[in-house]
Amino acid sequence: MPVTSRPQNAPALSHRERQVLAHIAAGLSHKQIARRLGISVHTVGTYLRRIRTKRTAPTVAHLIRLGVAEGVATSGGTN
C-alpha cells in the first residue's frame, strides 16, 4: 500500500497530529509520547485514530512511512 505525502483531497494533519506522528516514527511508545507532550495516553491514541482517518495507515509501519512522507521523520529513524 503506497504512502504519499498527501492525497489532493485529504485534509491536512494538525500540528499536534504531526508531533505525535513524528514521535511514533522515532519509535516511542504511546506512554513515552504522552509524557513528552504532556497529554494522556488516551489522547495519543485519539490523535493516531485521527491520523488514520485522514490517511491510509493501518499499521505502525505505515505510520512510520507516512511520517517520512509528511516530512516529520527521516528515513534514518532520527528526527
N, C-alpha and C positions, 0 to 999 in steps of 0.2 A: 504494500500500500504506500504510494509515494506521498511525501510530505512536502508541501511547497510553502513559501514564506507566508502567503495569504491569498486564498482564492479571491477573485474580484468582488464577489458578493458577500464574503464572510465579514462579520463585524470585527473590528479591531480589539485586541486584548487590552484590558485596562492596565494601568501602571502596576497595580498590586498583583494582577494575574501574571504579568511579565516577571515580577520579582519571584513569585512562587515557582514559576516555570524555570527560572534561572537556577534556583536552589535545587529543584528536582534534577535538573540536568547536571548539576555539580555532585549529585549522589547523596544528598542529605535526606534524612528520614522526615516524615511528617512532624514528628516531635521536635527535631532539630530546627526545622523551618519555623515552626510556631514560636520557639524560644527566640530565634534570631529576629523575627519580625514583630514580636510582642503581641501575637494573636493566639487563639486556641487551636488545638489540633483539628477540631471540628471545622473551624474556619478555613484551615489549609485545605481540607477535603472539599469544602464548598467551592473554593477558588479552582481547584482541579476539575471539579464537575463542570464549572462554567467554561473552563478552557476546552474540555472535551465536547461540550455542546457547540462551541464556536468552531472547533477544528476536529478533524478526524484523527483521534489519538487514543485508541482503546487500551494501549499498554504503556508501561513506563518507558520502554524502548522508543515508542512513537513520540512520547512526550519529550524525550531527550533529543530526538531528531528534529522535532518541532522547535525546541529551544535553539538549536543551531540555526535552523532555517529562519527563525524570527530575529536572530542576532543577539539573543540574550545569553548564549553559551557558545563556547568554541568547540570545534570537533576534537580538540585535545583533552577535553574534560575539565579545563580550568577556566575561570572567568575573570 
